[in-house]
Amino acid sequence: MITRYALFEGKVKDGHTEAFRKAVIERILPKWKQFPHATDVRISFAESRDEGAPELSMILAINYPDLEAVEEALASPVRADARAATEAVLAEFFEGRIHHHVMSASEFKL
């Protein structure tokens, strides 16, 4: 199994934390769950890690059975819809810079 993680770092606009979490669960998560071969899709929320470090707002993890499944998922038109939904929510609830880091055992990008 291969798990792909995306870390979304940034600052949620003051007073919008609950609205952000609700939007993620209702508008982003269903889009990523439509990825072909995704066996498990989960989002977790975290608070600031260290003083002076950017707030770590969201971690997206998707499990796939193998690299072929990852390739198919990333080539799917579902990817564009999921990215668009994610970008819309981030634009609505984030201020300042958004850092999007992908960590994986492979060279693929989310």
VENUR-V956206 format. One record per backbone hydrogen bond with DSSP energy under -0.5 kcal/mol. CO is the residue of the C=O (numbers start at 0). NH is the residue of the N-H. Records with the same first field share a line. If there is no record, write none. Layout:
CO: NH ; NH
This chain:
1: 63
3: 61
4: 102
5: 7 ; 59
6: 8 ; 100
7: 56 ; 57
8: 98
9: 11
10: 94
12: 15
15: 19
16: 20
17: 21
18: 22
19: 23
20: 24
21: 25
22: 26 ; 27
23: 27 ; 28
27: 30 ; 31
28: 32
29: 33
30: 33
31: 34
34: 37
36: 38
39: 62
41: 60
43: 58
49: 52
53: 48
54: 9 ; 56
57: 7
58: 43
59: 5
60: 41
61: 3
62: 38 ; 39
63: 1
65: 69
66: 70
67: 71
68: 72
69: 73
70: 74
71: 75
72: 75
75: 78
76: 80
77: 81
78: 82
79: 83
80: 84
81: 85
82: 86
83: 87
84: 88
85: 89
86: 90
87: 91
88: 92
89: 93
92: 12
94: 10
97: 99
98: 8 ; 100
100: 6
102: 4
